[in-house]
């Protein structure tokens, strides 16, 4: 029986797995924030043989609005997409990008939302992949009747975040850079700052210089202050927050919740408090 990968898979292990007669499904999740067509263009130039393109703006997000720049699609919409891709319950899913998993972790989280446990991120992404890439649009899969299982994830809504401002039972973990967290610079969203009470643990610090994840021991130390199972991860639009969720799972820590609306959704309502700015314009 083939090994099940639930968090990460190395390039060598993936190459070996592709030589075996075992069901596997690859998804190319490369994307560039602010460049919605870039992921498809990169995929067309070259991708791992057999991969499908999972587009951040088309497949992994709903239309921007009150829930932020990359709101999660409705569960049933996402399930329908998985079925259009022909996903089956016995497949090992491997998702990858070219950014240390910063984009692929979103897909990892979403497949786990469907209850699909055998889902892993290619550690180091295409930077670790030594084999030739296949050009073109990729193949057209046959639809399936994939049946979801109970979610392996935890999802928070804005009302829960608002309530937590009073109860402080959970720790909000912001995956953005410290300079954005402090409100000193905001290159993307119209309001700078962070959700009051949050702590900043940038997702980029989960990675080594080669864009692979740091060791489980190092990650356990990094998230030691939020290891009680009461972590809620967010970022700018709910994408790189999943990277912190993944890092905590690699570390063997309890599953953190995801506040998918994140900062870009939080600031759509001017009555919601912002730190460190006591007042703001929207």
C-alpha positions in Angstrom: 0.0 0.0 0.0 1.4 3.4 -0.9 2.3 5.9 1.8 -0.2 8.7 2.5 1.2 12.2 2.5 -0.9 14.6 4.6 1.3 17.7 4.9 4.4 17.7 2.7 5.9 15.5 0.0 9.5 15.9 -1.2 10.4 16.2 -4.9 12.2 12.8 -4.7 9.2 11.1 -3.1 6.8 12.6 -5.7 9.1 11.5 -8.6 9.1 8.0 -7.1 5.3 8.1 -6.6 4.7 9.0 -10.2 6.5 5.8 -11.3 4.1 3.6 -9.2 0.7 2.3 -10.2 -1.1 4.4 -7.5 -3.8 7.0 -8.0 -2.4 10.5 -7.8 -3.6 14.0 -8.7 -1.4 17.0 -9.2 -2.5 20.6 -9.1 -0.3 23.6 -10.2 -1.3 26.5 -8.0 1.2 29.2 -9.2 -0.3 32.7 -8.9 0.7 36.3 -8.6 -1.3 38.7 -6.5 -2.6 41.5 -8.7 -1.9 39.5 -11.9 -4.9 37.2 -12.3 -3.8 35.8 -15.7 -0.2 35.0 -14.6 -0.9 31.6 -13.1 -2.5 30.3 -16.3 0.4 31.7 -18.4 3.0 30.0 -16.3 1.1 26.7 -16.4 1.0 26.9 -20.2 4.7 27.5 -20.5 5.5 24.4 -18.4 4.1 22.3 -15.6 4.7 18.9 -14.0 3.4 16.2 -16.4 -0.2 15.3 -15.6 -1.0 18.4 -13.5 -4.1 20.4 -13.6 -4.2 24.2 -13.2 -5.9 25.3 -9.9 -6.4 29.0 -10.5 -6.4 31.2 -7.4 -8.9 33.7 -8.7 -11.1 31.3 -10.6 -11.1 28.0 -8.7 -9.8 28.7 -5.2 -11.7 32.0 -4.6 -15.1 33.6 -5.0 -15.8 37.1 -6.4 -14.1 39.8 -4.2 -16.5 41.7 -2.0 -17.5 42.0 1.7 -15.5 38.9 2.5 -12.3 40.2 1.1 -10.1 39.9 -2.0 -10.0 36.1 -2.1 -13.2 34.8 -0.3 -13.6 31.1 -0.2 -16.2 29.8 -2.7 -19.3 28.2 -1.2 -18.6 24.7 -0.1 -21.0 23.2 -2.7 -19.3 25.3 -5.4 -15.9 24.0 -4.4 -17.2 20.4 -4.3 -18.6 20.8 -7.8 -15.2 22.0 -9.0 -13.5 19.0 -7.5 -16.0 16.8 -9.3 -15.3 18.6 -12.6 -11.6 17.9 -12.1 -12.5 14.2 -11.7 -11.3 13.9 -8.2 -11.8 10.5 -6.5 -11.5 9.5 -2.9 -8.6 7.2 -3.3 -6.2 9.6 -4.9 -3.1 11.2 -3.3 -3.4 14.9 -4.1 -0.2 16.9 -4.5 -0.4 20.7 -4.8 2.6 22.9 -5.8 3.7 26.4 -6.7 6.9 28.4 -7.1 6.7 30.3 -3.8 7.5 27.8 -1.1 3.9 26.7 -0.8 2.5 30.2 -0.1 -0.2 29.7 -2.8 -0.4 25.9 -2.8 -1.3 25.9 0.9 -4.6 27.5 0.1 -5.5 24.5 -2.1 -4.1 22.1 0.5 -6.5 23.6 3.0 -9.5 23.6 0.6 -9.1 19.9 -0.2 -8.9 19.1 3.5 -12.1 21.2 3.8 -13.6 18.5 1.6 -12.3 15.9 4.1 -9.6 14.6 1.7 -6.8 13.6 4.1 -4.3 12.5 1.4 -3.3 16.0 0.4 0.2 17.3 0.5 2.2 20.3 -0.6 5.3 19.7 -2.7 8.1 20.9 -0.4 10.1 23.6 -2.1 7.8 23.6 -5.1 9.1 23.7 -8.6 12.4 25.0 -7.3 13.1 21.4 -6.1 11.7 19.6 -9.1 14.5 18.4 -11.3 12.6 16.9 -14.2 11.5 18.5 -17.4 8.2 20.4 -17.4 5.3 19.7 -19.9 4.1 22.7 -22.0 0.5 23.3 -23.1 -2.9 23.5 -21.6 -2.9 20.2 -19.9 -5.4 17.3 -20.2 -9.2 17.5 -19.8 -10.3 15.2 -16.9 -13.5 13.2 -16.9 -15.9 14.4 -14.2 -16.4 12.3 -11.1 -19.0 11.9 -8.3 -16.5 12.6 -5.6 -18.1 12.3 -2.1 -16.8 14.6 0.6 -16.1 13.5 4.1 -16.3 15.5 7.3 -14.0 18.5 7.1 -10.5 18.2 8.5 -10.3 22.0 8.9 -11.7 24.7 11.1 -13.2 27.8 9.6 -14.0 31.0 11.5 -16.5 33.6 10.4 -16.3 37.3 11.2 -18.8 37.1 14.1 -16.5 34.7 15.9 -13.6 37.1 15.4 -15.7 40.0 16.7 -16.8 37.9 19.8 -13.2 37.0 20.4 -12.3 40.7 20.8 -14.2 40.5 24.1 -13.5 37.0 25.3 -9.9 36.6 24.1 -10.2 32.8 24.2 -8.3 32.4 20.9 -5.1 33.8 19.6 -5.3 35.5 16.2 -2.1 34.9 14.1 -1.4 37.3 11.3 0.7 35.8 8.4 1.6 39.1 6.8 4.9 40.9 7.1 5.6 42.8 10.3 5.7 46.2 8.5 2.1 45.6 7.2 1.0 44.3 10.6 2.3 47.4 12.3 0.5 49.6 9.8 3.7 51.2 8.6 3.1 50.2 5.0 0.1 48.8 3.1 0.7 48.1 -0.6 -2.5 46.2 -1.3 -5.4 47.1 1.0 -7.0 50.5 1.5 -6.6 50.4 5.3 -3.4 49.7 7.2 -3.0 47.9 10.5 -4.2 44.6 12.0 -7.1 43.1 14.0 -6.7 44.1 17.6 -5.1 41.5 19.9 -3.5 39.6 17.0 0.2 38.5 17.0 2.4 38.6 13.9 4.1 35.4 12.6 4.9 36.0 8.9 4.4 33.0 6.8 7.7 33.6 5.0 9.5 32.7 8.2 8.2 29.1 7.9 10.7 28.6 5.1 14.4 28.0 4.7 16.5 29.9 2.2 15.7 27.1 -0.4 12.0 27.7 0.1 11.5 24.4 1.8 9.7 24.2 5.2 11.8 24.4 8.3 12.0 21.3 10.5 9.1 20.2 12.6 11.1 21.0 15.7 11.9 24.5 14.6 8.3 25.2 13.6 7.1 23.8 17.0 9.3 26.4 18.7 8.1 29.1 16.4 4.4 28.5 17.2 5.0 27.6 20.8 2.9 30.5 22.1 -0.1 29.4 20.1 0.2 25.6 20.5 -2.9 25.2 22.7 -5.3 24.5 19.8 -6.8 28.0 20.1 -5.0 29.6 17.1 -6.9 31.4 14.4 -4.9 32.2 11.3 -5.5 35.2 9.0 -3.5 37.3 6.5 -4.4 39.8 3.8 -7.0 37.7 1.9 -6.9 34.2 3.4 -4.2 32.7 1.1 -0.9 32.8 3.0 -2.8 32.3 6.3 -3.2 28.6 5.2 0.6 28.5 5.1 0.7 29.0 8.8 -2.0 26.4 9.3 0.1 24.0 7.3 3.3 24.9 9.2 1.5 24.1 12.5 0.4 20.8 11.3 3.9 20.0 10.1 5.0 20.8 13.6 2.5 18.3 15.0 0.4 21.0 16.6 -3.4 21.0 16.8 -5.3 22.2 13.7 -5.6 26.0 13.7 -8.7 27.7 12.5 -8.7 29.8 9.4 -10.4 33.2 9.2 -10.6 33.2 5.5 -12.0 36.8 5.0 -8.8 38.0 6.7 -7.7 41.6 6.7 -9.2 42.6 3.4 -12.6 41.3 4.6 -12.3 42.7 8.1 -11.9 46.3 6.8 -14.9 46.3 4.6 -17.0 47.3 7.6 -15.8 50.6 9.1 -17.3 49.8 12.5 -14.8 47.0 13.1 -11.8 48.1 15.2 -8.3 48.4 13.7 -5.0 48.5 15.5 -2.8 50.4 15.9 -4.9 53.2 14.3 -7.8 54.5 16.5 -9.5 56.1 13.5 -9.4 55.5 9.8 -11.1 56.4 6.5 -12.5 53.7 4.2 
